[in-house]
Amino acid sequence: MGLTIIEKIVQKHLLSGEMKSGNEIQVSVDQTLTQDVLGTMAYLQFQALGADKVKTRSVSYVDHNTLQSGFENADDHIYLQTVADKYGITFSKPGNGICHQLHLERFSKPGDFLIGGDSHTPTGGGAGQLSIGVGGLEIAGAMASGKFYFTMPKIIRVNLEGRLQPWCSAKDIILEVLKHFTTKGNVGTAIEYGGSGLPYLTVPERATITNMGAEMGITTSIFPSDEVTQTFLKAQQRLEDWSPLAADEDAVYADEITIDVSAIVPNIACPHSPDQVVTVESIEGLPVDQVLLGSCTNSSYKDLLIAAYMMQGHKAFDRVSFGIAPGSRQVQEMAMQNGLMTTFMDGGARLFESACGFCCGAGQSPKSRGVSLRTNNRNYKGRSGTQDADVYLVSPETAIASAITGVITDPRKFAAKYNLAYPTIELPAEYIINDTLFIKPTCNPDTEVVIGPNIGAPPKNQPYPDTLEAKVGIKLGDKITTDDITPAGSLLKYRSNVPKYSEYVFSFIKPDFAKTCMSNRDAGIASVIVAGESYGQGSSREHAALCPMFLGVKVVLAKSVERIHSSNLVNFGILQLTFVDSQDYDSIEDGDTLVLDNLHQGIKSGKVTIFNKTKNRYIKAVSSLTERQKEILLAGGFLNFLLDA
């Protein structure tokens, strides 16, 4: 029996365990990446492990908190640069670009195993690299050991047949895929792309598709490494990194679906979830207040080329706030040299720094009740920084057409109105290479690591108790995101200050949550979070587990929990339980007192009985931890586990 692409890469890196879906396995890691929001805590944890040098090819990017309002972000940046220099990590300075776009350009390598402290790390799958998003603590462990544990996913093949019609793009493809898979119910799954349509998709287009695989909650997505990949790496002057990689003809998949790419029309994801996908045509005419082109999903040179072509001779509608953020310094420099930036400026665009920016709520929040069209990957309620705004996810083509007309516009109709032929876009045979803002480490053990006043040591948890009395701190519905748990935007600067950031946990849902949990904690009472389906979807931010842990949360009781967040809960010593009977979810109320006895045995067996003292009712729950995760949880978290090993 042949192997899939993912199986081939895993087999090459396998250290222990059986390569079978559902099994926990240990693999060697080639590369790691972090971004500044999660990187500070990851490197503090790495230092706590006492390692002398990283054992992986590691890159530390600064791309989220580039707006230096106050001392906090600047302090984080100098910490990240000095710790990188000391321990052998390449440092990407602010302004160099977005980690996933940069890593694709300068470090992606077919067949390599990459883990990254950001949920959109699977972007690298567009170049045939097995790339998985994880929590920062797992990054720290991998940098110290060169090893990583994860659950082998079941692999689904998605065949892309045919060729996109004019004015349709890779963004429309991934939105079509999201229609099929939705944002929940895909834990433990990975996607491999194949089919006759692959030769027509460039690596940047493939990366758009693998990037938004994160919105489905899957482990990763990947494309083969073929002549298209070879062309891209050659243009990046990294031909030596290319190697062919494809699934065997007799590879076996858990499932296989086919999408007729030629039948895809311009799509749009409506508020407030990436899977609320309809055709652009079906909601045409809705007035637009803001249009933003950028993010790690759609800020490549190809994206800017098509946008500039459409913009020629036009300007943004007077009422529309229109802005563009190139994905990397390379993209920005090429766009400047080739006149694209002049075209955008003539069209009324605001030009933003090469950074995540508006995608993570770090600037450019829309007006109250505003309608914002964005080419990024997430449109959760409030993520933009404006709680009552409606954010729609679109392709560059739809974004530009709508910016010019002032209403949501199908780019096909825009082209017909202005007699605009779809261009043949030729990507450069050789990209401009500007690695000026990549700082190579000296690995000098005497380098002083600068720790500013906003940066605190990573808090440690206590070993898990055998008996627990706890109060329900909050009861939530379905599809609670990590943005809901720990808001982004202007609060990102507190990521290095856990006590301060913890004050804002669930602040937009239950403003007194942190205060209530702290009061319980001071009284020796733990807190429980109760949730519905797909709890913890979205960003990989480990603070969504770390901050609740700091507040005294010991249990998350939910109908289901998403993959990265589930791992983060274990890593910070929070027991994740799933209802056996969904009716028990209905019976619990905010403030109920729950008693969990004989927990050590319950964790080991995977079966826990909870007594709702308030309702005088027993609740059955289960956990699906691996044997190693059980040991981590009982130790009080991954940091304790590693230090005790």
ROMAR-624008 format. One record per residue (C-alpha): z, y, x negated; residue number from 0. Coordinates in pm, whole numbers, plus 50000, padded with zeros to 5 digits. Each point is the difference from the previous one (the first is absolute). Example, Ala and Ser with C-alpha at 12.3 -4.5 7.8 and 13.67 -1.06 7.14 Angstrom:
BEGIN
[[50780, 49550, 48770], 0]
[[49934, 50344, 49863], 1]
This chain:
BEGIN
[[50000, 50000, 50000], 0]
[[49897, 50337, 49862], 1]
[[50215, 50307, 49953], 2]
[[49997, 50344, 50157], 3]
[[49998, 50315, 49784], 4]
[[50372, 50052, 50054], 5]
[[50078, 49638, 49920], 6]
[[49804, 50024, 49674], 7]
[[50196, 50306, 49888], 8]
[[50334, 49854, 50107], 9]
[[49925, 49669, 49828], 10]
[[49925, 50187, 49677], 11]
[[50338, 50179, 50020], 12]
[[50215, 49727, 50158], 13]
[[50330, 49934, 49821], 14]
[[50190, 49794, 50257], 15]
[[49974, 49875, 50357], 16]
[[49717, 49843, 50196], 17]
[[49702, 50219, 50088], 18]
[[50023, 49932, 50372], 19]
[[50019, 50259, 50277], 20]
[[50358, 50069, 50102], 21]
[[50144, 49887, 49665], 22]
[[50182, 50239, 49771], 23]
[[49840, 49993, 49656], 24]
[[50055, 50170, 49667], 25]
[[49709, 50162, 49817], 26]
[[49943, 50199, 49684], 27]
[[49905, 50364, 50050], 28]
[[49734, 50185, 49800], 29]
[[50048, 50352, 50129], 30]
[[50244, 50217, 50196], 31]
[[49970, 50347, 50146], 32]
[[50251, 50239, 50148], 33]
[[49977, 50342, 50160], 34]
[[50261, 50269, 49963], 35]
[[50164, 49967, 50342], 36]
[[50105, 49639, 49933], 37]
[[49959, 50000, 49623], 38]
[[50316, 50189, 49912], 39]
[[50224, 49740, 50162], 40]
[[49787, 49713, 49864], 41]
[[50044, 50121, 49641], 42]
[[50372, 50064, 50050], 43]
[[50023, 49639, 50114], 44]
[[49789, 49888, 49704], 45]
[[50238, 50180, 49764], 46]
[[50297, 49837, 50173], 47]
[[49854, 49659, 49909], 48]
[[50030, 50086, 49630], 49]
[[49642, 49916, 49897], 50]
[[49867, 50150, 49676], 51]
[[49634, 50031, 50106], 52]
[[49773, 49915, 50291], 53]
[[49826, 49663, 49985], 54]
[[49706, 50111, 50215], 55]
[[49724, 50258, 49977], 56]
[[50175, 50265, 50206], 57]
[[49899, 50344, 50122], 58]
[[50230, 50263, 50152], 59]
[[49814, 50245, 50225], 60]
[[50118, 50335, 50135], 61]
[[49798, 50063, 50316], 62]
[[50235, 50050, 50298], 63]
[[50251, 50269, 49907], 64]
[[49766, 50231, 49810], 65]
[[50110, 50307, 50196], 66]
[[50290, 50119, 49785], 67]
[[50208, 50199, 50248], 68]
[[50346, 49994, 49847], 69]
[[50112, 49815, 49688], 70]
[[50012, 49648, 50146], 71]
[[49637, 49894, 49959], 72]
[[49966, 50151, 49654], 73]
[[50316, 49818, 49892], 74]
[[49857, 49673, 50126], 75]
[[49675, 50062, 49812], 76]
[[50166, 50053, 49662], 77]
[[50218, 49694, 50056], 78]
[[49692, 49792, 50080], 79]
[[49814, 50127, 49694], 80]
[[50285, 49941, 49756], 81]
[[50095, 49657, 50135], 82]
[[49631, 49900, 49984], 83]
[[49974, 50114, 49640], 84]
[[50307, 49803, 49895], 85]
[[49920, 49670, 50171], 86]
[[49622, 49974, 49952], 87]
[[49859, 50127, 50329], 88]
[[49687, 50216, 50031], 89]
[[50087, 50324, 50181], 90]
[[49758, 50177, 50235], 91]
[[50093, 50367, 50026], 92]
[[49998, 50202, 50323], 93]
[[49647, 50111, 50083], 94]
[[49836, 49691, 49852], 95]
[[49943, 49855, 50344], 96]
[[50112, 49738, 50250], 97]
[[50132, 49678, 49848], 98]
[[49769, 49760, 50186], 99]
[[49682, 50199, 49935], 100]
[[50098, 50044, 49634], 101]
[[50098, 49637, 49951], 102]
[[49673, 49886, 50155], 103]
[[49806, 50224, 49763], 104]
[[50188, 49945, 49675], 105]
[[50200, 49675, 50015], 106]
[[49866, 49762, 50267], 107]
[[49891, 49668, 49857], 108]
[[49851, 49707, 50193], 109]
[[50227, 49697, 49992], 110]
[[50310, 50194, 49894], 111]
[[50326, 49989, 50196], 112]
[[50135, 50345, 50087], 113]
[[50316, 50088, 50192], 114]
[[50071, 50357, 50096], 115]
[[50284, 50197, 50150], 116]
[[49783, 50131, 50281], 117]
[[49869, 49820, 50307], 118]
[[49639, 50103, 49929], 119]
[[49993, 49819, 49665], 120]
[[49745, 49751, 50150], 121]
[[49740, 50274, 49944], 122]
[[49937, 49817, 49670], 123]
[[49862, 49707, 50198], 124]
[[49680, 50202, 50032], 125]
[[49936, 49915, 49633], 126]
[[50100, 49633, 50022], 127]
[[50356, 50054, 49880], 128]
[[50283, 49822, 50185], 129]
[[50218, 50297, 50087], 130]
[[50321, 49985, 50203], 131]
[[50236, 50274, 50115], 132]
[[50371, 49933, 49949], 133]
[[50332, 50182, 49979], 134]
[[50106, 50190, 49690], 135]
[[50277, 49755, 49913], 136]
[[49744, 49720, 49979], 137]
[[49789, 50221, 49773], 138]
[[50304, 50049, 49775], 139]
[[50056, 49626, 49980], 140]
[[49635, 49930, 49923], 141]
[[49983, 50266, 49727], 142]
[[50310, 49850, 49839], 143]
[[49891, 49636, 50027], 144]
[[49623, 49996, 50052], 145]
[[50065, 49778, 50303], 146]
[[49988, 50043, 50376], 147]
[[50089, 49785, 50301], 148]
[[49808, 50018, 50325], 149]
[[49910, 49783, 50297], 150]
[[49652, 49851, 49975], 151]
[[49807, 50136, 50300], 152]
[[49761, 49822, 50227], 153]
[[49651, 50130, 49924], 154]
[[49750, 50115, 50261], 155]
[[49635, 50057, 49919], 156]
[[49833, 50303, 50158], 157]
[[49621, 49987, 49973], 158]
[[49828, 50337, 50008], 159]
[[49643, 49933, 50105], 160]
[[49717, 50252, 49993], 161]
[[49990, 50363, 49897], 162]
[[50161, 50315, 50136], 163]
[[49788, 50224, 50218], 164]
[[49950, 50363, 49891], 165]
[[50307, 50223, 50045], 166]
[[50235, 49702, 50007], 167]
[[50226, 49920, 49706], 168]
[[50249, 49760, 49846], 169]
[[50276, 50182, 50191], 170]
[[49831, 49894, 50322], 171]
[[49997, 49640, 49873], 172]
[[50374, 49987, 49930], 173]
[[50077, 50167, 50333], 174]
[[49791, 49726, 50163], 175]
[[50203, 49739, 49811], 176]
[[50320, 50169, 50121], 177]
[[49875, 49966, 50357], 178]
[[49998, 49625, 49944], 179]
[[50322, 49946, 49805], 180]
[[50212, 50298, 50123], 181]
[[50302, 50122, 49804], 182]
[[50240, 49719, 50082], 183]
[[50019, 49622, 49994], 184]
[[49825, 49958, 49663], 185]
[[50294, 49937, 49767], 186]
[[49920, 49729, 49747], 187]
[[49624, 50054, 50022], 188]
[[49739, 50117, 49749], 189]
[[49632, 50084, 50048], 190]
[[49701, 49916, 49782], 191]
[[49676, 50177, 50077], 192]
[[49662, 49834, 49973], 193]
[[49662, 49995, 50171], 194]
[[49649, 50136, 49961], 195]
[[50117, 50362, 50036], 196]
[[50195, 50012, 49675], 197]
[[49713, 50109, 49769], 198]
[[49963, 50316, 50210], 199]
[[50364, 50106, 49951], 200]
[[50094, 50183, 49680], 201]
[[50339, 49946, 49834], 202]
[[50138, 50329, 50144], 203]
[[49891, 49885, 50347], 204]
[[50157, 49659, 49946], 205]
[[50318, 50174, 49884], 206]
[[50011, 50198, 50326], 207]
[[50002, 49669, 50186], 208]
[[50265, 49828, 49785], 209]
[[50211, 50316, 50001], 210]
[[50044, 49998, 50377], 211]
[[50069, 49630, 50008], 212]
[[50357, 50120, 49947], 213]
[[50003, 50135, 50356], 214]
[[49963, 49644, 50132], 215]
[[50315, 49886, 49823], 216]
[[49816, 49740, 49794], 217]
[[50091, 49904, 49644], 218]
[[49673, 50119, 49848], 219]
[[49621, 50019, 50033], 220]
[[49737, 49926, 49739], 221]
[[49624, 50006, 49937], 222]
[[49810, 49782, 49752], 223]
[[49920, 50139, 49657], 224]
[[49620, 50011, 49992], 225]
[[49713, 50214, 49875], 226]
[[50128, 50292, 50208], 227]
[[50336, 49976, 49821], 228]
[[49822, 49972, 49666], 229]
[[49801, 50316, 50073], 230]
[[50316, 50190, 50088], 231]
[[50193, 49896, 49690], 232]
[[49701, 50072, 49780], 233]
[[49981, 50352, 50147], 234]
[[50371, 50037, 49924], 235]
[[49917, 49897, 49639], 236]
[[50216, 49689, 50039], 237]
[[49735, 49728, 50007], 238]
[[50221, 49783, 49777], 239]
[[50245, 49970, 50293], 240]
[[49742, 49842, 50229], 241]
[[49975, 49631, 50073], 242]
[[49840, 49824, 50297], 243]
[[50231, 49858, 50263], 244]
[[49911, 49832, 50328], 245]
[[50134, 49737, 50236], 246]
[[49868, 49647, 49965], 247]
[[49744, 49904, 50260], 248]
[[50230, 49731, 50136], 249]
[[50311, 50220, 50006], 250]
[[50216, 49945, 50307], 251]
[[50141, 50289, 50203], 252]
[[50268, 50013, 50270], 253]
[[49752, 50184, 50220], 254]
[[49662, 50166, 49976], 255]
[[49855, 50286, 50200], 256]
[[49666, 50178, 49983], 257]
[[49933, 50368, 50059], 258]
[[49647, 50128, 50055], 259]
[[50011, 50315, 49788], 260]
[[49669, 50122, 50137], 261]
[[50155, 50019, 50348], 262]
[[50290, 50220, 49892], 263]
[[50001, 50358, 50129], 264]
[[50219, 50293, 49889], 265]
[[50364, 49910, 50077], 266]
[[50316, 50206, 50032], 267]
[[50367, 49898, 50003], 268]
[[50190, 50194, 50266], 269]
[[50367, 50105, 49985], 270]
[[50241, 49857, 49900], 271]
[[49888, 49675, 49834], 272]
[[49708, 49899, 49775], 273]
[[49907, 49719, 50240], 274]
[[49946, 50228, 50301], 275]
[[49629, 49989, 49926], 276]
[[49724, 50121, 50233], 277]
[[49649, 50126, 49938], 278]
[[49960, 50365, 49906], 279]
[[49744, 50034, 50277], 280]
[[50259, 49904, 50263], 281]
[[50223, 50301, 49927], 282]
[[49744, 50256, 49888], 283]
[[50065, 50363, 50083], 284]
[[50377, 50012, 49940], 285]
[[50076, 50332, 49825], 286]
[[50120, 49963, 49639], 287]
[[50247, 50224, 49817], 288]
[[49995, 49843, 49655], 289]
[[49768, 49778, 49794], 290]
[[50112, 49857, 49665], 291]
[[49790, 49791, 49761], 292]
[[50186, 49805, 49730], 293]
[[50272, 49736, 49937], 294]
[[49973, 49669, 49816], 295]
[[49779, 49872, 50284], 296]
[[49715, 50251, 49994], 297]
[[49996, 50234, 49702], 298]
[[49752, 49834, 49767], 299]
[[49698, 50174, 49852], 300]
[[49777, 49823, 50253], 301]
[[50213, 50135, 50286], 302]
[[49963, 50354, 49867], 303]
[[49625, 49959, 49948], 304]
[[49933, 49915, 50365], 305]
[[50241, 50272, 50116], 306]
[[49831, 50267, 49788], 307]
[[49656, 49890, 50119], 308]
[[50107, 50050, 50362], 309]
[[50169, 50331, 49918], 310]
[[49693, 50169, 49850], 311]
[[49899, 50300, 50208], 312]
[[50302, 49970, 50227], 313]
[[50355, 50127, 50011], 314]
[[50314, 49874, 50161], 315]
[[50063, 50115, 50355], 316]
[[50210, 50317, 50003], 317]
[[50298, 49837, 50172], 318]
[[50007, 49696, 49766], 319]
[[50221, 49983, 49692], 320]
[[49779, 49800, 49764], 321]
[[50109, 49861, 49664], 322]
[[49891, 49755, 49731], 323]
[[50206, 49816, 49736], 324]
[[49798, 49803, 49741], 325]
[[50156, 49665, 49915], 326]
[[50007, 50042, 49626], 327]
[[49933, 50242, 49717], 328]
[[49679, 49806, 49931], 329]
[[49877, 50052, 50357], 330]
[[50104, 50365, 49992], 331]
[[49825, 50074, 49671], 332]
[[49676, 49831, 50106], 333]
[[50007, 50182, 50333], 334]
[[50044, 50330, 49815], 335]
[[49720, 49935, 49752], 336]
[[49756, 49890, 50271], 337]
[[50068, 50292, 50232], 338]
[[50175, 49806, 50276], 339]
[[50309, 50220, 49983], 340]
[[49786, 50312, 50038], 341]
[[49842, 49846, 50310], 342]
[[50345, 49932, 50147], 343]
[[50125, 50348, 49917], 344]
[[49689, 50159, 50151], 345]
[[50076, 49792, 50310], 346]
[[50350, 50141, 50031], 347]
[[50197, 49711, 49851], 348]
[[50339, 50031, 49834], 349]
[[50007, 49804, 49674], 350]
[[50321, 49807, 49935], 351]
[[50142, 49834, 49692], 352]
[[49902, 49641, 49921], 353]
[[50309, 49843, 50156], 354]
[[50126, 49814, 50305], 355]
[[50106, 50329, 50160], 356]
[[49931, 50010, 50371], 357]
[[49979, 49620, 50036], 358]
[[50375, 49960, 49937], 359]
[[50100, 50321, 50175], 360]
[[50032, 50197, 49676], 361]
[[49832, 50314, 50126], 362]
[[49726, 50096, 50247], 363]
[[50196, 49908, 50311], 364]
[[49798, 50090, 50312], 365]
[[50114, 50256, 50255], 366]
[[50221, 49911, 50295], 367]
[[49818, 49759, 50230], 368]
[[49705, 50023, 49765], 369]
[[49709, 49756, 49978], 370]
[[49938, 49896, 49640], 371]
[[49710, 49782, 49882], 372]
[[50072, 49835, 49665], 373]
[[49825, 49748, 49778], 374]
[[50329, 49842, 49890], 375]
[[50148, 49669, 50110], 376]
[[50303, 50070, 50221], 377]
[[50060, 50213, 50307], 378]
[[50355, 49909, 50096], 379]
[[50179, 50250, 50219], 380]
[[50149, 50276, 49787], 381]
[[49863, 49872, 49668], 382]
[[49789, 50316, 49967], 383]
[[50317, 50210, 50008], 384]
[[49943, 50120, 50358], 385]
[[50176, 49780, 50253], 386]
[[49785, 50093, 50300], 387]
[[49661, 50002, 49824], 388]
[[49724, 49749, 50077], 389]
[[49842, 49855, 49687], 390]
[[49669, 49809, 50015], 391]
[[49860, 49787, 49717], 392]
[[49627, 50035, 49935], 393]
[[49724, 49953, 49744], 394]
[[49880, 50286, 49777], 395]
[[49685, 50021, 50213], 396]
[[50197, 50047, 50322], 397]
[[50240, 50239, 49829], 398]
[[49725, 50235, 49879], 399]
[[49805, 49993, 50328], 400]
[[50320, 50086, 50189], 401]
[[50106, 50272, 49754], 402]
[[49669, 50178, 50051], 403]
[[49984, 49966, 50380], 404]
[[50370, 50053, 50067], 405]
[[50022, 49696, 50225], 406]
[[50006, 49624, 49939], 407]
[[49635, 49923, 49935], 408]
[[49803, 49681, 49945], 409]
[[49822, 50059, 49664], 410]
[[49685, 49835, 50137], 411]
[[49971, 50270, 50266], 412]
[[50079, 50270, 49745], 413]
[[49718, 49871, 49782], 414]
[[49759, 49987, 50291], 415]
[[50084, 50357, 50105], 416]
[[49927, 50137, 49653], 417]
[[49715, 49758, 49921], 418]
[[50200, 49863, 49708], 419]
[[49869, 49683, 49837], 420]
[[50259, 49763, 49858], 421]
[[49993, 50043, 49622], 422]
[[49946, 49734, 49739], 423]
[[50304, 50045, 49780], 424]
[[49964, 49888, 49643], 425]
[[50327, 49965, 49816], 426]
[[49996, 50107, 49635], 427]
[[49908, 49746, 49734], 428]
[[50289, 50144, 49802], 429]
[[50303, 50183, 50138], 430]
[[50162, 50288, 49817], 431]
[[50301, 49855, 49822], 432]
[[50292, 50239, 49971], 433]
[[50322, 49823, 49906], 434]
[[50167, 50319, 49876], 435]
[[50292, 49970, 50242], 436]
[[50073, 49637, 49914], 437]
[[50281, 50007, 49742], 438]
[[50023, 49689, 49784], 439]
[[50355, 49892, 49911], 440]
[[50142, 50012, 49648], 441]
[[50249, 49719, 50079], 442]
[[50250, 50186, 49785], 443]
[[50346, 49853, 50077], 444]
[[50155, 50334, 49902], 445]
[[49816, 50193, 50272], 446]
[[50251, 50191, 50209], 447]
[[49964, 49911, 50368], 448]
[[50065, 50324, 50188], 449]
[[50200, 49954, 50321], 450]
[[50039, 50313, 50214], 451]
[[50272, 50075, 50256], 452]
[[49790, 49875, 50294], 453]
[[49981, 49649, 49853], 454]
[[50279, 49753, 50064], 455]
[[50061, 49643, 49890], 456]
[[49864, 49734, 50238], 457]
[[50284, 49901, 50235], 458]
[[50111, 49637, 49987], 459]
[[50107, 49789, 50294], 460]
[[50290, 49756, 50025], 461]
[[49960, 49620, 50033], 462]
[[49937, 49901, 50359], 463]
[[50318, 49932, 50203], 464]
[[50057, 49673, 50187], 465]
[[50128, 50176, 50312], 466]
[[49857, 50325, 50128], 467]
[[50099, 50226, 50285], 468]
[[49742, 50268, 50058], 469]
[[49886, 50258, 50252], 470]
[[49646, 50052, 50119], 471]
[[49910, 50332, 49841], 472]
[[49666, 50034, 50174], 473]
[[49774, 49802, 50234], 474]
[[49628, 50049, 49948], 475]
[[49674, 49893, 50159], 476]
[[49684, 49851, 49849], 477]
[[49798, 50118, 49698], 478]
[[50271, 50205, 49832], 479]
[[49854, 50128, 49674], 480]
[[50164, 50074, 49668], 481]
[[49915, 50365, 50076], 482]
[[50223, 49970, 50307], 483]
[[50281, 49855, 49788], 484]
[[49977, 50237, 49703], 485]
[[49777, 50302, 50078], 486]
[[49757, 50128, 49739], 487]
[[49861, 50352, 49961], 488]
[[50247, 50258, 49871], 489]
[[50273, 49735, 49971], 490]
[[49813, 49805, 49732], 491]
[[50169, 50206, 49729], 492]
[[50329, 49826, 50079], 493]
[[49871, 49650, 49917], 494]
[[50190, 50010, 49670], 495]
[[50319, 50107, 50178], 496]
[[50092, 49710, 50227], 497]
[[50317, 50153, 50152], 498]
[[49806, 50313, 50100], 499]
[[49691, 49817, 50125], 500]
[[50219, 49760, 50200], 501]
[[50109, 50291, 50219], 502]
[[49651, 50001, 50154], 503]
[[49967, 49630, 50096], 504]
[[49857, 49986, 50356], 505]
[[50051, 50378, 50018], 506]
[[49708, 50047, 50242], 507]
[[50110, 49712, 50226], 508]
[[50380, 50017, 49992], 509]
[[50117, 50307, 49808], 510]
[[50362, 49883, 49978], 511]
[[49913, 49650, 49871], 512]
[[50105, 50065, 49639], 513]
[[50322, 50172, 50104], 514]
[[50087, 49712, 50236], 515]
[[49933, 49736, 49733], 516]
[[50202, 50190, 49740], 517]
[[50291, 50020, 50243], 518]
[[49974, 49624, 50061], 519]
[[49977, 49933, 49626], 520]
[[50308, 50208, 49925], 521]
[[50187, 49800, 50266], 522]
[[49894, 49673, 49838], 523]
[[49747, 49918, 50272], 524]
[[49640, 49912, 49919], 525]
[[49699, 50117, 50200], 526]
[[49711, 49806, 50154], 527]
[[49646, 50115, 50075], 528]
[[49840, 49835, 50305], 529]
[[49622, 50021, 50037], 530]
[[49700, 49853, 50178], 531]
[[49670, 49875, 49858], 532]
[[49857, 50100, 49661], 533]
[[50301, 50188, 49869], 534]
[[49942, 50176, 49665], 535]
[[49622, 50027, 50007], 536]
[[49816, 50253, 49789], 537]
[[50102, 50129, 49660], 538]
[[50165, 49777, 49740], 539]
[[50278, 50254, 49948], 540]
[[50308, 49802, 49905], 541]
[[50222, 50291, 50103], 542]
[[49954, 49876, 50358], 543]
[[50227, 49714, 49891], 544]
[[50191, 50170, 49717], 545]
[[50128, 50293, 50208], 546]
[[50118, 49786, 50295], 547]
[[50177, 49778, 49744], 548]
[[50174, 50309, 49863], 549]
[[50108, 50089, 50356], 550]
[[50158, 49658, 50050], 551]
[[49724, 49820, 50191], 552]
[[50039, 49625, 49939], 553]
[[49767, 49848, 50260], 554]
[[49659, 50070, 50152], 555]
[[49958, 49798, 50320], 556]
[[49641, 50022, 50121], 557]
[[49723, 49816, 50181], 558]
[[49794, 50015, 49679], 559]
[[49999, 50186, 49667], 560]
[[49702, 50093, 49782], 561]
[[49952, 49838, 49657], 562]
[[50082, 50271, 49746], 563]
[[50293, 50133, 50198], 564]
[[50134, 49648, 50047], 565]
[[50005, 49954, 49622], 566]
[[50163, 50339, 49951], 567]
[[50277, 49912, 50244], 568]
[[50079, 49685, 49802], 569]
[[49981, 50189, 49671], 570]
[[50269, 50241, 50119], 571]
[[50227, 49741, 50155], 572]
[[49921, 50053, 50368], 573]
[[49974, 49682, 50209], 574]
[[49686, 49995, 50212], 575]
[[50033, 49788, 50314], 576]
[[49752, 49922, 50274], 577]
[[50086, 49937, 50366], 578]
[[49955, 49642, 50120], 579]
[[49986, 50124, 50363], 580]
[[49839, 50340, 50058], 581]
[[50222, 50050, 50305], 582]
[[50292, 50041, 49761], 583]
[[49830, 50314, 49874], 584]
[[50018, 50143, 50352], 585]
[[50371, 49921, 50024], 586]
[[50106, 50203, 49695], 587]
[[50081, 50367, 50026], 588]
[[50064, 50276, 49751], 589]
[[50367, 49993, 49897], 590]
[[50065, 49632, 50081], 591]
[[50239, 49822, 49765], 592]
[[49858, 49682, 49846], 593]
[[50191, 49729, 49814], 594]
[[49830, 49767, 49753], 595]
[[50216, 49712, 49871], 596]
[[49933, 49739, 49732], 597]
[[49714, 50211, 49868], 598]
[[49962, 49829, 49663], 599]
[[49921, 49672, 50169], 600]
[[49782, 50179, 50254], 601]
[[49796, 50166, 49726], 602]
[[49955, 49666, 49823], 603]
[[49897, 49816, 50318], 604]
[[49790, 50285, 50139], 605]
[[50186, 49985, 50332], 606]
[[50257, 50263, 50098], 607]
[[50199, 50035, 50321], 608]
[[50103, 50354, 50092], 609]
[[50275, 50077, 50248], 610]
[[49949, 50322, 50193], 611]
[[50363, 50094, 50044], 612]
[[49914, 50288, 50232], 613]
[[49791, 49786, 50236], 614]
[[50192, 49673, 49947], 615]
[[49667, 49830, 49925], 616]
[[49878, 49773, 49721], 617]
[[49665, 50068, 49835], 618]
[[49804, 49752, 49791], 619]
[[49803, 50132, 49707], 620]
[[49807, 49856, 49707], 621]
[[49894, 50110, 49654], 622]
[[49704, 49873, 49800], 623]
[[50125, 50067, 49649], 624]
[[49889, 49798, 49701], 625]
[[50269, 49828, 49793], 626]
[[49972, 50270, 49737], 627]
[[50028, 50277, 50260], 628]
[[50316, 49838, 50138], 629]
[[50155, 50020, 49654], 630]
[[49892, 50364, 49969], 631]
[[50152, 50088, 50337], 632]
[[50329, 49823, 49932], 633]
[[50021, 50184, 49666], 634]
[[49971, 50329, 50186], 635]
[[49644, 50080, 49897], 636]
[[49734, 49952, 49734], 637]
[[50157, 50229, 49740], 638]
[[50329, 49807, 50018], 639]
[[49804, 49674, 49989], 640]
[[49807, 50098, 49685], 641]
[[50305, 50138, 49822], 642]
[[50198, 49682, 50076], 643]
[[49716, 49770, 49889], 644]
